[in-house]
Amino acid sequence: MQLKKTLYMFSGTLRSVFVLIVVLCIFAIHFYIQGLVKDLRKQSRDIATFYAMIVQRLGTDVDQPEVLNWLFENVVFRTNFPLVVTDSQGNPSSWQGLSVPDTVRNEAAIKKVEEILKKMRQENEPLPITYQSHVISYLYYGDSILISKLQFLPYLTLSGLGLLMLVAFLSFSSIKSSEQRFIWVGMAKETAHQLGTPISSLLGWLEIMKSTDLDATKQAHTLMDMEADVKRLEKVAARFSHIGSASHLTPQDVHAALHEVVEYLRKRLPQNSKEFQLRENFATLPPVPLNRELFEWAIENLIKNAIDAVQRKKGLIEVTTGVLPGRKIFIDISDNGTGIQAKRRQDIFKAGYSTKKRGWGLGLNFTKRIVEEYHNGRLFIKETHPGKGTTMRVIL
């Protein structure tokens, strides 16, 4: 499960990095191979030009046959690319490095050499061999075996990368399906968590009313508490009904919404050795366009996270409001908890990231969506100090 959550968190980044790497690999291989082919072809042309010069000298300088024999044996005959010498009309007269032995001169051999010659004409421009300013023959040369292999390498590389991309696509599709299942399971668990508290409370009130003789005053208080839990259920249902729908904002008193959340959570602070204080530091604010149900959910998540972050005996959570330039207001949720490590500052808003053993890591992701997508605001870490605490800021 942890692996799935990790893959979900980084799937978008992995896709981008993978595509970038593939594109860079394709360009790098292409340019590198083209450079090699260009250099090898230049080397082949230089050797062919040298051979043409030798043949040309052969017709004019016959006083040094030993030198010419040495050049043929040690330079020309050691070339690794095909050579064909034709007459001035383009008919092959001698060749080397072909699949046809240069000693065979029958009609079938000549015809096969002519077919090879057609391909050579397409690959490289022939070199003329002149004698007394007259072209007496042409020297054709083709690509070496190495160049031919290199020309196929990009296709092999692209095929390999294509196969790799196919595997990656199937893998990412699987991750995407896992993401969707993860979100749905997380939503289901969040729904159960949201509904669980008021339902448990209602069951408790029902048991009290069934098992105890209550006077009119206690009965009235019990009914008021039951009514509060029913309203809580209505609020939870309203929250989930707004997810995925168009945002409808109406100008409202921010402090009224904040106070309602604070009062709800104040009654549910940890009842253990910790001493918690939940303070409200409110400035004078103008009405702000809100979706009340979703906004309260976002603030509730922020305060709950602040409470969970406190590990010392005396916990302090402060909700502070104020006005910023440009007709904007801010809401700061501060705690004296463990703080957030620098390398995790960007991770906390990703779906799937959680420091809790049983957490699904959807709370802050939902909260950021509510603030930024539904209310056109901003949610970010204003400041955090490991071991000292964190301040989350909402701007509307």
N, C-alpha and C positions, 0 to 999 in steps of 0.2 A: 504493500500500500504506500509506503514512504517513497518507493521508487516511482510509482505512478504520479504522486504529488509533485515530486521533483521534476519529472519529465513534463508535467503539465505547466509548471511555473516557467520553464525555460524553453518550451516548444517553439514559441514565436522567435526567440533569439536564435535557437538552433537552426530553424528554417532559413533565416536571413544569412547566418554565417555559412551554412552549407551551400546555398545558392551562390554566394559571393566567392567561396573557395572554388566551386566548380567553374564559374566564369573565368576567374583568374587563371586556373589551371589550363583551360582551353586556349586562352590568349597566349599564355606563356609557352605552351607546347607548340602552338602554331608558329609564333614568331621565331622560336628557337630552331624548329625544323626548317622553316623557310630560309633562315640564315645559313644553316648547314648545306642545304641543297644549292643555294646560290654560290657558296664557297667551293663546293665540289664541282659544280658545273664550270666555274671559272678555271679551276685547276685542270679539268678535262680539256677545256678549250685551249689553255696554254700549252698542254702537251700535244694536242692535235695540231696547233699552229707550228710547234717545234718540228713535229713529224713532217708537216707540209714543207717546211723550209729544208729539211733533210732531203726529201724527195726531189725538191727543186734543185738543190745543189748536186744531187746525184747525176742529173743530166748535164751539168756544166763543169763539175770538178771531179774528174775520174782519176786524179793523181794520188788520191789518198784513200784507197779502198779499205785499208785496215781500220782507219778512223770511222768510216761509214759502217763497216761491219760491227765494230764495237758499239756504236750508237744504236744500231738496230737491235742487237742482242741484249744490251743492258738498259735501254730506255724504251724504245718503241714496243718491243715484244713483251715487255713487262707491264704494259698498261692494263688496267682492269676495266676498260670500257671498250665497246665495239668500234672498229674502224673499217671503213669501206672506201676504196679508191675507184673512181669511175673515169671513163673517158670524157671528152668534152660534150658528148651527147647524153651523158648520164647513165651509160651502160656499165655495170660493175666489172672491174678487171681483177681486183684482188681485195682481200678482206682479212680481218683478224678479230678474234674475240666474239665470233658469232656461234650459234648452235650448228652452223654448217662448217665442216672442216675446210680450211683454205686450200687443201690439196685436191678437193673434189671439184670438177668443172663440168659435170653433166648438166643436162637441161633442167632437171628437177632442182638441182642445187642452185643454179642461176636464178630460177623462178622464185625460190624461197628467199634468196638474198635480195631480190628486187622488192619483195614484200616487206622485208626488214628495212630496206632503204626508204620506203614510203614513210614509215614511222620516224626514221631518223630525220627526214626533211621537216617533219612537224616539230621535232624536239629542238634542233639546232640548225643554224644557218651553215651551209657547207663552206669550206675554205678552198678558194681557187689555187691551183698550182700552175704557175706561168713559166714560159720559156721564151725569152726574147720578146717580152710584152704580149705574148699570146697565151691564152688559157688552153693548156693541153689536157688537163684533168681536174677533177674535184675530189676533195677529201671530205667524206661524211663521218661524223662520229655521233654516237648515242650516249645515253645516260648509263652510268655504271650500275652494277647490281645493287650496290649500296644506296645509290640515289633512288633506284626503283623501290627498294624496301622502305626508305625514308618517306617516299611519297604516299605509301600505304599506312604509315604510322599514324597520321592524324585521324584517319578513318577508324583504325583500331582503337585509338585513344577515345575518340568520340563514342564508339560503341561501348567501350568499357565504362565511360562516364555516364552514358545513357542508361546502361544497366544499373549502375550505382544510383542514379537519380530515380529510376523506377523502384528500386528497393527502398530508397529513402522516402519516396512518395507513399509507398504502401505503409512504411513504418510511421510516417507522420499522420497518415489517415487513421491508422490504429490509435495513435496518440490522441488525435482529434476526437475519435469516438470515446476514448477513455476520458478526455476532458469533459465531454458532454455528460457522460455517466457520472463523472465526479461532481459536476455542478448540480445535477439533479439529486444525487444522493446527499450532497451538502445542503441543498435547499430543503430536502425532506427532513434532514436532521435539525436544521435551523427552525423549520416550522414546528417540529415536535418540541424543540426546546422552548420556543416562544409560547406555545400553547400549554406546555406542561405545568408551568407555575400556577397560572390562574385556575386550571382544571383541578390540580391537586388541592389548591386552597378551597375551591368550591366543594370538593368532596369532604374536606375537613369540616367546613361549616355545616354541611348536611348531617354529618355524623353527630356533631354537637347538638343540632336541633332535634335529632331523633333520640338521643340518649339522655338529654338533660332537660329538666323542667326550667325553662327560662322565664324570667319576669318580663314585663312589657318593655322595660328599658333595655335589658340585655338582648332581647329579641330584635328590637329596633336597630341596635348597633350591629348585630349579626347580619340582619338584612341589608344594612348599608354596606357592610364589608362584602357581602355576596354580590350586591349591585356593582361595587367597584371592580370585582373580579370579572363579572359579565361584561362590563365596559372594556376591561382589559382584553377580553377575548374579541370583542368587536374591533378594538384598535389593531390587534394582531391581524385579524382577517382583512382589515382595510389596508394595512401595510402591504401584505402580499398581493392584494388585488391591484395595487398601483404599479407593481413591478412589470416592466415591459410595455406599459401604456403611456399615452402622451401625458406630459407634465402640465398640470393645472395649478398655477400659483396665484394666491390671493394675498394682498397686504395684511400682515398680521403682527401682533406683538410678540417679538422674539422672546422676551423675558417670561411671558406666560408659558410658552412651550418649554423653555429651559427649566423653569421652576417646577413644572409638572413632572419632568423627567427626574430632576434632582430629588423631589419628594418621594417619588416611587422607589428610587434606588436607595435613598437614605434609610428607608424601612427595611431594606434587604442587604444592608452592609454585613460583612462577615462577623459572625458572633463567636469569635474565638479570642485568643490572647491579644490580637491586634486591636488597637484603639484608632478608629477611623474618624476623620472629620471631613465633611463634604461642605465646602464653603461656596457662597455665591457672592461675587463682586461685580455688581451690575452698574453700568453707566446709563445715562439717558440716551435711548436709541429711538430713531424713527421707525414706523412700520416697515416691514420687509416682506417682499413677496415670498410666500412659503407654501409648500405642500405639508401640512401640519403632521400628518401621520408619518411620512417618510423622513421629515426633518427630525422628529422626536426619535425615530429609530436610529438615525445616524448619531445623534448626540448620546443616546443610550449606549451604543456600541463603543463610542470613544470613552465614556466614563467607566464602562465595565472593563475595558482594556487597561485603563489607568488603575483601577482597583486591583486587577490581577497582577499588575506590575509591582505593586507594593509588597515587599517581603519583610520589612522592618516592623517592629512592634507598634509604632505610631505612624499611621498612614494619613496623609493629607492630600485631598483632591480639591482643586480650586477651579471654579468655572468663572471666567472673567470676560466681560464684554467691553467694547469701546468703539469709537468712531475713527475711521481712517480718512485721509484726503481722497477726494473724488467720489463722495457720496457712497462710501463703502463702510461696512461694519465688520468687526472681527469678534470671534468667540475663541478664547483660549481654554483648553482643558489641560491643566498642569497636575503633575503628581510628583511625589518624592520616592519613586520606585527605582527599579534597576537600571533604567536608561536603555538606549539602543546603541549597539555597536555601529561604528561608521560604515562598515562593509555591508550592513543589513538595512541601511536607511532606505534604499530603493526597493528592497524585497518585501517590506512589511505590507505594502499595498497590493502585492501580487496574490491572486487567488491560489490557495494551496499552501502559502507560507504561514506557519504557526509555531510558536514556542511552547504551546501546550501539548501535553501527551495525547489528549483526546480531541484537540482542536482540528477543524477542517480548514482554517485559514480563510474564511469567506467574509468575516465581519468587517474588517477594514477595507476589503475590496468593494463590498456593497456600500459602505459608508462613503468611500471616494466617489463611486458612481452617483450616489444620491446627491452629494454636494456639487459635483462638477457637471454631471450630465443633466440632472433634473433641476438644479437650482443655478446653473451657470456660475458657480462659485469656485473656490479653490480650497483644497485640503492638503496640508503639508506639515512636516515637522519643523516647528519654529526653532526649537533648540532641544538638545538632549545631551546628557552627561552621564556616562556609565557610572552606576553606583549612587547617582544623585537625583536623577529624575528626568522627565520628559515633558515638553509642552507641545501639544498639537494645536494648530491654528486653523480655524475655518474663516474664510472671507466670503461675504455675501454682498 
